[in-house]
């Protein structure tokens, strides 16, 4: 079935919408597709996309909604206790659902653009920087007392910086290749895997302990919820402080490993 109608035609069925907006090259993306999307969100996103297509909202407008939901996820963590963490988990899932829908709206209406890609990056970068900052405020506990509580907010700020730098490494690769006149990389394991040696071995070992995957907004909100649940027994802010303190060195190790993996791969080779 081919999509031959004008930009603002509506799909005749969910099956047609799914065929056009979730082609194999989208479902098969290795790095751009979060596990929640692959596991279950892509099953539900066409239903929300169906509703969005009944409105005049643009794909970039949907991305704007995604950004606001992401910021709200971080803001929810400022609510002390388990309820703030639980709300953050729900909003984190909603952000990923809306993130699926903006691309689907763009593909159906054939309005994909660099602006949409840029806004998507803004949404994920800012959300994944704000969530660690909120975790730091939770670890410092209310009411905040300065300068004593600077320790936890500072650790959280450094954590946010490391997470953003780790995300930026992938974009740095694309910029470097573009500036060197090289073609865009395919989102496949063969293009991203180290060419061999110690780095390749360590990368394979990391699959059994994938701590480098802890720094997406979904995983961070789940960690916050687990910390809140454990804190009901072990006490807060102790548990939140242990979590924030543990996340920073692991994030730094992930950043260093990511850098080495890039340098050892085909991505930055001409």
Buried (B, 14 or more C-beta within 10 A) or exposed (E): EEBEEEEEEEBEEEEBBBBBBBEEEBEEBEEEBBEBBEEEBBEEBBBBBBEBBEEEBBBBBBBBBBBEBBBBBBBBBEBBEBEBBBBBBEBBBBBBBBBBBBBBBBBBBEBBEEEBEEBBBBBBBBBBBBBBBBBBBBBBBEEEEEEEBBBBBEBBBBBBBBBBBBBBEBEBBEEEBEEEEBEEBEBEEEEBBBEEEEBBEBBEEBEEEEBBEBBBBBBBBBBBBBBBBBBEEEEBBBBBBBBBBEBBEBBBBBBEBBBBBBEBBEBBEE
